[in-house]
Structures are given as structure tokens and as C-alpha cells.
Amino acid sequence: MSVATAPTAQHTRITGLLAATVSTDHKRMGLTVGACSLFFFLLGGVFALLMRTQLAQPDMRLVSDNSYNQLFTMHGSTMIYLFVTPMAIAMAMYLIPLQIGAVGLSGARLALAGLWTWLCGGLVMQQGWFASGGAGRDGWSSYAPLSNGTNTPGVGQDLWVIGVILAAAGMTVMAACVLATVARRRAPRMSLLRMPVFTWTGLVSVLMVVGAFPILVLALVLLYIDRHGGHIYTGFTGAIDYQDLFWFFGHPVVYVMFFPYLGAAAEAIAVCSHKRWFGYTAFVVSIMAFAALSMSVWSHHMYVTGGVTNQYFAFTSTALLVPAGIEYFDAVGTLVGGSIVLRTSMLFALTFFIQFLIGGLSGIFVASPVLDYQAYGTYIVVAHFHYTLFAGSIFGFFAGVYHWFPKITGAFLRESLGKLQLALMVIGTNLTFFPMFFLGNDGMPRRISRYPTHPGWGTLNLLESIGAGIIALGVLVFLINILVSLRRRVPAGDDPWLGHTLEWATSSPPPPLNFERPLPPIRSYAPLLDLRLEELDRARERREVTSSG
Amino acid sequence: MRGGAIPILAWGTILLVLCIGNWVWNDKPVSGAAATAAVVIVYAFGVALWVARPESVRRGPPDSPGEPEAVPQVSVAAAAIGLSVGCALFGLVWSEFLLYFGVGTLVASLGRLAIELRSERASRRRALRGTGPR
């Protein structure tokens, strides 16, 4: 395929950091979004640590009630709108063109505009901290009528609304460009059912972003108008309308925050098992079914409102078990009979499946309206969604980082530091989130800044706060690992893990137009593994001819 | 776009199955008109794509592009568009000046984008003639 590079690069003569900020290279854009997301992750983590310090003991008064409301709102919003979702898009933006043999992103300019819109959204949202009355304080869902102009006056909440609109619009644009790339720029012979597992998970994620995020933008534009005298979300139906719109975005986004990390974990497991991913077609069908069902379950967040048909949404929510089961079966099937190497990426991937299982199984309980009436608004829900959103994303994310870091930088991350990080994060995650099930079962409500002295609550909350500190230590080890690995580089070569997919067929880091050598033949979703197996077959045949001769 | 209509038609089918399930099973089904409209819209979109581009229901990899593809390397205009949209909306809340400044820079960025696109087309034409950067 011939490529005409637009002359803007030669004409503008932009160099250095500025060149990185206006680059339309998908790899640079992916890294920029990833780096900014990581910054927001650290910021959201600081908010979480402040909250956990406040809750470490009964009736602590480290921050005021109003500040606590801002902290949990900005923690959730920062993590969801500014870290987990954009990081998933960043990974898709960096890796998918490489995996499908494309020279770049379709609509790269649009993606760059989306990147800056998203980043402006993040900064506008955080600007709320400097507003009189503080930042947004109605939770990451910002339910109406709590969030209307009467109940939550002030510029901070307006900045939150505008920030989320910008962030969601920017992510939609970036996702649309990834979608267009998969549709239009696949290499010759790269049919849909020859796309790698990560590409499929990324594709399904961006499909959901394009389908669901505009609804959030719409809901929040209406909320902004409502806050400024529009009277849109009024009365009971207004409240239900807002929740319908919000959760139509809010549930698919859970899978947007899960699928690319599932894909990363799947790639790490397949490569570290030296086997192709088991049950590929079933896996593809299962994630498509997952995506379709995810857009049919939104009202399970609204069982207690009495404004939705609980049976139907309980049915669709429980049906999610079937595709999830297929994914777990495929993961186990890939491991069985594999020649397993327990690298850090593999350990993170295995932990991802185990930790997410806790979130998934607790999801079955809250998918049942009868049990949800009991659990709603308690720490059980907090435990459930942190096991799905934190454990289900972060461990897959780190599996991906340890897997693809050598490709992105050309250097290895330190395995010993990686394993230390994993140990800290597993201990920290379970110490933080598992006691929440007990607290919730005992009736501790979520979103409270202080709690009375109650048998057991102080101890469990203290354990959770210690756990949060251990997670922070794990993240610190990760940052140290990156610094050490970049400063004292251990060169990785182009294909250090014997990868299966096309990104391992190019240099590390990849050149501007991705591939300088001709692509290998694409006969399946693991073309490099096919090549290796063919070479092995040929070597075996030669040996047999020699021995028989 | 080869195969592009297949997921849309599949999506419509899944929606149809879910709507039927909802209608059969539930004592408070979703509005029949809304459900039918949703299914019809999704199907209509898929069928329109099929009619416009028959290859959209054929499986397989995309056809190899006959012409050189334009791959821009930098775009000041695109970055400026993103920033100016952010600036304008921030101004909506924070300060009216930023709103006008954002709209102004948005217009200027769109002008710059037009220049970039023109130069990209010229670059493609040169590449087609075999005289430009490839």
C-alpha cells in the first residue's frame, strides 16, 4: 500500500514537545492520552486516600461533610471519565492500528481534536476545586433533581457538568476514529475473524462508546439547561428520565472499562502459554453478545425507583453470565496444555480473572431485584463495583503494560519490581474492598463522611484504609519501575515474548508509519505464531528426511 | 466498507429478540411503538448501507485501496479545534471572555484546517503522479 504523507510536517517545522502535542501519529496520541490518564489516576488515588483517612476511625473530622461529598464525586468522576475509560481508548488507539497492519489512524485529525477536547474536559472538571463552594459534589452520576440549580447551586457543579460533556465528547470522537480504522484500514487478508483478540475487545469497546456516550452528552446538556432555569428534569418522571439517560451510558461504560483490559489479559495469557487463544470464535460471539446485552441492562441500577420493569432487567442482567462464562472458559482452555511462563504480565492477567470473578459473582446478587433492595445504597454496592471496575480494569491494564512496554519503548520493565507491585496490589485490593461486603451487609451506607461507633465498623474501616495505603505503595513501585527501566534500559528487541500478532513484526518502538518491512502472511488471528509453527514443521520434515536418508 | 452492514443487522436482530422477550414475559412491557421504531431504525440503517454498498454484507478483509492513503503527521488545526471547543465551553461557566475567545479561535482553527486539507490533497495528487512524497 502506498502512502502519501501530508506535507504539514515539512511545512510547519514543529519540533520537540510541541510536535508531540500536535502529532496525529496514533502512537503519540495513544501515549499522550495514556500519560494524562495516568496523571488523573494518581489524582483520583489521592482523593481516595483522603476519603479512606477520613473513614479510618468512627467520627473522624479530617475534612468537612461538603468536602467529603466533593472528594467522592471527583474520585469517581476522575477515575471513570478521566482514567479507566480514556486509558482503554488510549490502548486501543496505540495498539489496534499495529495489530491490524494499518499505517495510521483513520480520521487522525479528528482524533487529535477529540484528545484535546477530552483533556480540556478533565482540566475544566478539576477547575471546580478552585471555585467558590468547591468542585462537583453530587456523585459521578449527578442525579437530578439533587444536581439541579436549586439543590446544588454554584459554579463547581457547572464545571463538573461541562467537564464531563467535553470529556465524553472527546472520547466519542477518539473511539469513532478507532472504529473507522478497523473498518477501513485492515491489512489485505485481515478479515474480521482474523483480527487479534485485543483488537476485537477494543472494537467492541469503541462500538459501545459510540453508541452510549452521546446519550451522556445529551443528558448533561439537558442538565446544564435545567440548572439554568430550563426545568427539564422535574418531578418523578424527570428524575426517572435523567436516570434512564444516564444509565443507558452508565452501564455500557462498565464494559468499555473492562473489555480492552480483558483483551490485554487474554493476549498476555496466550503469549505466555505459547498457545493461540482458545475458542476464538466463541469468544468473539460472546463479547458481541456481552456488548448487546450491556445496552439492555441499564435499569438494574434503578430497581428501587419503582419506575422500571424489574423482571426484564433482572433477566438481561443475569443473562450476562453466559458470555462471561465463555470468556473464563476460553482463558482456562488456553492455559490447559500450554507451556506456561509466569512472567509479571501473565501473573497480572491471571489475577485479573480471579479478582474480576469476585466482582462478577457479587454482580449476580445485585442483579436480583429482591437482593438489590437490601444491598442498594450500602457498601455492598461499593465493594461490587470496585471489584469489577478497579480489580477488573487495573490488573488487566498492568498485564497490558508489562506485556507491551517492550514494544512501546524497546526496553524491559523490571520483573522483580513488577512482582512486588503485584503482591502489594493484590493484598491492598482485597484488604480494601473485601471488608466492604461485611460492612454493607451490616447496613453501613455508602457516601457518608462519618459514621458512629458501631461494633466492628471501626476495625473493618481501619483495615480498608490500610489496604488503600498498600495499593498506593503498589502504584509507587510501578512508577519507580518505569523510571528505573527507562533510565537503565535493558534492550528488549523487536519480539521478546515470541508474540502472536502483527505488532511484534515491527521494530520496537514502531516507526512512524508502523511497518517498514512487508507484513507476514495473515492466515489467522495469530499470524506470527502460524509462521513459527510452519518453520517448526519444515524443520521436522527436514530432520525426518535426513534420518530416513 | 466490506462487512459493515453485518453488525448493524445483527444488532437489529438482537434488539428484536429482546423486545419480543420483553413483550412476552413482562406485565409492564416497554412501549411497542418505541421498541418497533428502534428496531426499524437499526434495520433501515443496515439495509440502506447494504443497498448503497453491496459489499457491506460480504465477509472478508477490506479491498486494497488503489490510491495512496493520506497519513497526516501533525495538525495544529486539529489540536486548536479541541482546545478552542474546551475554552468556549469553559467560558460558558467561568468567564464570558473565554467563550468569545474560544469561538474566535475555533473559526480560525477551521480556516487553518481547510489549508491543511488542501495541502494534503495536493500531496496526494503529487503522489498519484509519482512526483511527491510517498
HADDOCK unambig.tbl for C-alpha pairs under 7 A between the chains (distance, minus, plus):
assign (segid A and resid 1 and name CA) (segid B and resid 68 and name CA) 6.95 0.50 0.50
assign (segid A and resid 2 and name CA) (segid B and resid 68 and name CA) 4.86 0.50 0.50
assign (segid A and resid 2 and name CA) (segid B and resid 69 and name CA) 6.71 0.50 0.50
assign (segid A and resid 2 and name CA) (segid B and resid 134 and name CA) 6.63 0.50 0.50
assign (segid A and resid 3 and name CA) (segid B and resid 68 and name CA) 4.92 0.50 0.50
assign (segid A and resid 3 and name CA) (segid B and resid 69 and name CA) 4.92 0.50 0.50
assign (segid A and resid 3 and name CA) (segid B and resid 70 and name CA) 6.16 0.50 0.50
assign (segid A and resid 3 and name CA) (segid B and resid 71 and name CA) 6.87 0.50 0.50
assign (segid A and resid 3 and name CA) (segid B and resid 134 and name CA) 5.36 0.50 0.50
assign (segid A and resid 4 and name CA) (segid B and resid 68 and name CA) 5.72 0.50 0.50
assign (segid A and resid 4 and name CA) (segid B and resid 69 and name CA) 5.65 0.50 0.50
assign (segid A and resid 4 and name CA) (segid B and resid 70 and name CA) 4.81 0.50 0.50
assign (segid A and resid 4 and name CA) (segid B and resid 71 and name CA) 6.29 0.50 0.50
assign (segid A and resid 4 and name CA) (segid B and resid 123 and name CA) 6.64 0.50 0.50
assign (segid A and resid 4 and name CA) (segid B and resid 124 and name CA) 5.70 0.50 0.50
assign (segid A and resid 4 and name CA) (segid B and resid 127 and name CA) 6.05 0.50 0.50
assign (segid A and resid 4 and name CA) (segid B and resid 133 and name CA) 6.07 0.50 0.50
assign (segid A and resid 4 and name CA) (segid B and resid 134 and name CA) 4.77 0.50 0.50
assign (segid A and resid 5 and name CA) (segid B and resid 70 and name CA) 5.59 0.50 0.50
assign (segid A and resid 5 and name CA) (segid B and resid 71 and name CA) 4.94 0.50 0.50
assign (segid A and resid 5 and name CA) (segid B and resid 72 and name CA) 5.70 0.50 0.50
assign (segid A and resid 5 and name CA) (segid B and resid 133 and name CA) 6.45 0.50 0.50
assign (segid A and resid 5 and name CA) (segid B and resid 134 and name CA) 6.42 0.50 0.50
assign (segid A and resid 6 and name CA) (segid B and resid 70 and name CA) 6.11 0.50 0.50
assign (segid A and resid 6 and name CA) (segid B and resid 71 and name CA) 6.05 0.50 0.50
assign (segid A and resid 6 and name CA) (segid B and resid 72 and name CA) 4.73 0.50 0.50
assign (segid A and resid 6 and name CA) (segid B and resid 73 and name CA) 6.77 0.50 0.50
assign (segid A and resid 6 and name CA) (segid B and resid 120 and name CA) 4.74 0.50 0.50
assign (segid A and resid 6 and name CA) (segid B and resid 123 and name CA) 5.97 0.50 0.50
assign (segid A and resid 7 and name CA) (segid B and resid 119 and name CA) 6.66 0.50 0.50
assign (segid A and resid 7 and name CA) (segid B and resid 120 and name CA) 6.42 0.50 0.50
assign (segid A and resid 7 and name CA) (segid B and resid 123 and name CA) 6.53 0.50 0.50
assign (segid A and resid 8 and name CA) (segid B and resid 73 and name CA) 6.94 0.50 0.50
assign (segid A and resid 8 and name CA) (segid B and resid 74 and name CA) 6.31 0.50 0.50
assign (segid A and resid 8 and name CA) (segid B and resid 116 and name CA) 6.66 0.50 0.50
assign (segid A and resid 9 and name CA) (segid B and resid 73 and name CA) 5.67 0.50 0.50
assign (segid A and resid 9 and name CA) (segid B and resid 74 and name CA) 5.66 0.50 0.50
assign (segid A and resid 22 and name CA) (segid B and resid 74 and name CA) 5.37 0.50 0.50
assign (segid A and resid 22 and name CA) (segid B and resid 75 and name CA) 5.47 0.50 0.50
assign (segid A and resid 22 and name CA) (segid B and resid 76 and name CA) 5.52 0.50 0.50
assign (segid A and resid 22 and name CA) (segid B and resid 79 and name CA) 5.86 0.50 0.50
assign (segid A and resid 23 and name CA) (segid B and resid 73 and name CA) 5.87 0.50 0.50
assign (segid A and resid 23 and name CA) (segid B and resid 74 and name CA) 4.21 0.50 0.50
assign (segid A and resid 23 and name CA) (segid B and resid 75 and name CA) 6.40 0.50 0.50
assign (segid A and resid 24 and name CA) (segid B and resid 72 and name CA) 6.35 0.50 0.50
assign (segid A and resid 24 and name CA) (segid B and resid 73 and name CA) 5.21 0.50 0.50
assign (segid A and resid 24 and name CA) (segid B and resid 74 and name CA) 5.02 0.50 0.50
assign (segid A and resid 24 and name CA) (segid B and resid 75 and name CA) 6.46 0.50 0.50
assign (segid A and resid 25 and name CA) (segid B and resid 73 and name CA) 5.94 0.50 0.50
assign (segid A and resid 104 and name CA) (segid B and resid 71 and name CA) 6.62 0.50 0.50
assign (segid A and resid 109 and name CA) (segid B and resid 75 and name CA) 6.42 0.50 0.50
assign (segid A and resid 109 and name CA) (segid B and resid 78 and name CA) 5.31 0.50 0.50
assign (segid A and resid 110 and name CA) (segid B and resid 78 and name CA) 6.54 0.50 0.50
assign (segid A and resid 112 and name CA) (segid B and resid 78 and name CA) 5.82 0.50 0.50
assign (segid A and resid 112 and name CA) (segid B and resid 79 and name CA) 5.84 0.50 0.50
assign (segid A and resid 113 and name CA) (segid B and resid 78 and name CA) 4.69 0.50 0.50
assign (segid A and resid 113 and name CA) (segid B and resid 79 and name CA) 5.05 0.50 0.50
assign (segid A and resid 113 and name CA) (segid B and resid 81 and name CA) 5.80 0.50 0.50
assign (segid A and resid 113 and name CA) (segid B and resid 82 and name CA) 4.23 0.50 0.50
assign (segid A and resid 114 and name CA) (segid B and resid 82 and name CA) 6.10 0.50 0.50
assign (segid A and resid 116 and name CA) (segid B and resid 79 and name CA) 6.07 0.50 0.50
assign (segid A and resid 116 and name CA) (segid B and resid 82 and name CA) 4.67 0.50 0.50
assign (segid A and resid 116 and name CA) (segid B and resid 83 and name CA) 5.67 0.50 0.50
assign (segid A and resid 117 and name CA) (segid B and resid 82 and name CA) 4.44 0.50 0.50
assign (segid A and resid 117 and name CA) (segid B and resid 83 and name CA) 6.07 0.50 0.50
assign (segid A and resid 117 and name CA) (segid B and resid 85 and name CA) 6.68 0.50 0.50
assign (segid A and resid 117 and name CA) (segid B and resid 86 and name CA) 5.64 0.50 0.50
assign (segid A and resid 120 and name CA) (segid B and resid 83 and name CA) 6.65 0.50 0.50
assign (segid A and resid 120 and name CA) (segid B and resid 86 and name CA) 5.20 0.50 0.50
assign (segid A and resid 121 and name CA) (segid B and resid 86 and name CA) 6.65 0.50 0.50
assign (segid A and resid 124 and name CA) (segid B and resid 90 and name CA) 6.50 0.50 0.50
assign (segid A and resid 155 and name CA) (segid B and resid 93 and name CA) 6.87 0.50 0.50
assign (segid A and resid 158 and name CA) (segid B and resid 93 and name CA) 6.58 0.50 0.50
assign (segid A and resid 159 and name CA) (segid B and resid 93 and name CA) 6.61 0.50 0.50
assign (segid A and resid 162 and name CA) (segid B and resid 89 and name CA) 6.67 0.50 0.50
assign (segid A and resid 166 and name CA) (segid B and resid 86 and name CA) 6.71 0.50 0.50
assign (segid A and resid 183 and name CA) (segid B and resid 1 and name CA) 6.69 0.50 0.50
assign (segid A and resid 184 and name CA) (segid B and resid 1 and name CA) 6.63 0.50 0.50
assign (segid A and resid 184 and name CA) (segid B and resid 62 and name CA) 6.54 0.50 0.50
assign (segid A and resid 186 and name CA) (segid B and resid 61 and name CA) 6.86 0.50 0.50
assign (segid A and resid 186 and name CA) (segid B and resid 62 and name CA) 6.51 0.50 0.50
assign (segid A and resid 188 and name CA) (segid B and resid 61 and name CA) 6.12 0.50 0.50
assign (segid A and resid 188 and name CA) (segid B and resid 62 and name CA) 6.77 0.50 0.50
assign (segid A and resid 188 and name CA) (segid B and resid 64 and name CA) 6.14 0.50 0.50
assign (segid A and resid 189 and name CA) (segid B and resid 61 and name CA) 5.24 0.50 0.50
assign (segid A and resid 190 and name CA) (segid B and resid 61 and name CA) 5.07 0.50 0.50
assign (segid A and resid 191 and name CA) (segid B and resid 60 and name CA) 4.52 0.50 0.50
assign (segid A and resid 191 and name CA) (segid B and resid 61 and name CA) 3.89 0.50 0.50
assign (segid A and resid 192 and name CA) (segid B and resid 60 and name CA) 6.67 0.50 0.50
assign (segid A and resid 192 and name CA) (segid B and resid 61 and name CA) 6.75 0.50 0.50
assign (segid A and resid 309 and name CA) (segid B and resid 28 and name CA) 6.19 0.50 0.50
assign (segid A and resid 311 and name CA) (segid B and resid 26 and name CA) 6.92 0.50 0.50
assign (segid A and resid 312 and name CA) (segid B and resid 22 and name CA) 6.15 0.50 0.50
assign (segid A and resid 312 and name CA) (segid B and resid 26 and name CA) 6.47 0.50 0.50
